[in-house]
Structure formats: C-alpha cells, structure tokens
Amino acid sequence: MIVLTPNGQRHLKDSMNYEEQEKLSLVESKRQTKERKNKGKNMIRPFTFDEEKILWDGLREDKKNENTTN
C-alpha cells in the first residue's frame, strides 16, 4: 500500500511483497522521468541542477536588490 507523507511524497508500507514493491517502484520511476522530460520540453538542452540553482539564486538576489532600492 502507498502512504502519502504530509509533503506529498509516496512511501511503501512494509506489508507489501517484493513484486508489488518492484511494480510501484517502476511506476514511480516512469512518472519522475516523464516529469523531468516535460520540464525541459521547449529547451535546446534542459538546465542542469547547478545551472538552475544559479539562475534562481540570481533572480532572488535581483528581487532583493529591487526591494532595498525602492
């Protein structure tokens, strides 16, 4: 059985047998792969984790600077 945590993550209960766990793991892996593909669909090359972090950190810093100058 799948149990959702408060932050929306899925966890397996211990009462499952090995085959059920493997099947759910495969389904979850496919879902995550599809989500990653959809995220970068209109890009020539999707951002790496580090590039995305640099981008968001820079945007936060720009917004902070705007608020302090106004």
BELPENOR-V696916 format. One record per pair of residues at least 4 apart in sequence whose C-alpha atoms are under 8 Angstrom apart, sorted by the first residue. I is the first residue (numbers start at 1). GAP is how many residues later the second one is. D is the distance in whole Angstrom. If there is no record, write none. Layout:
i->{I | I}
gap->{GAP | GAP}
d->{D | D}
This chain:
i->{1 | 1 | 1 | 1 | 2 | 2 | 2 | 2 | 3 | 3 | 3 | 3 | 4 | 4 | 4 | 4 | 5 | 5 | 5 | 12 | 12 | 16 | 16 | 17 | 18 | 19 | 20 | 21 | 22 | 23 | 24 | 25 | 26 | 27 | 28 | 29 | 30 | 31 | 32 | 33 | 34 | 35 | 36 | 37 | 39 | 40 | 40 | 40 | 41 | 47 | 47 | 48 | 49 | 50 | 51 | 52 | 53 | 54 | 55 | 56 | 57 | 58 | 59 | 60 | 61 | 62 | 63 | 64 | 65 | 66}
gap->{11 | 12 | 14 | 15 | 8 | 9 | 10 | 11 | 7 | 8 | 9 | 10 | 4 | 5 | 6 | 7 | 4 | 5 | 6 | 4 | 9 | 4 | 5 | 4 | 4 | 4 | 4 | 4 | 4 | 4 | 4 | 4 | 4 | 4 | 4 | 4 | 4 | 4 | 4 | 4 | 4 | 4 | 4 | 4 | 7 | 5 | 6 | 7 | 5 | 4 | 5 | 4 | 4 | 4 | 4 | 4 | 4 | 4 | 4 | 4 | 4 | 4 | 4 | 4 | 4 | 4 | 4 | 4 | 4 | 4}
d->{6 | 6 | 7 | 7 | 6 | 6 | 5 | 6 | 6 | 5 | 6 | 7 | 6 | 6 | 5 | 6 | 5 | 6 | 7 | 8 | 7 | 6 | 6 | 6 | 6 | 6 | 6 | 6 | 6 | 6 | 6 | 6 | 6 | 6 | 6 | 6 | 6 | 6 | 6 | 6 | 6 | 6 | 7 | 6 | 8 | 7 | 5 | 8 | 8 | 6 | 6 | 6 | 6 | 6 | 6 | 6 | 6 | 6 | 6 | 6 | 6 | 6 | 6 | 6 | 6 | 6 | 6 | 6 | 6 | 6}
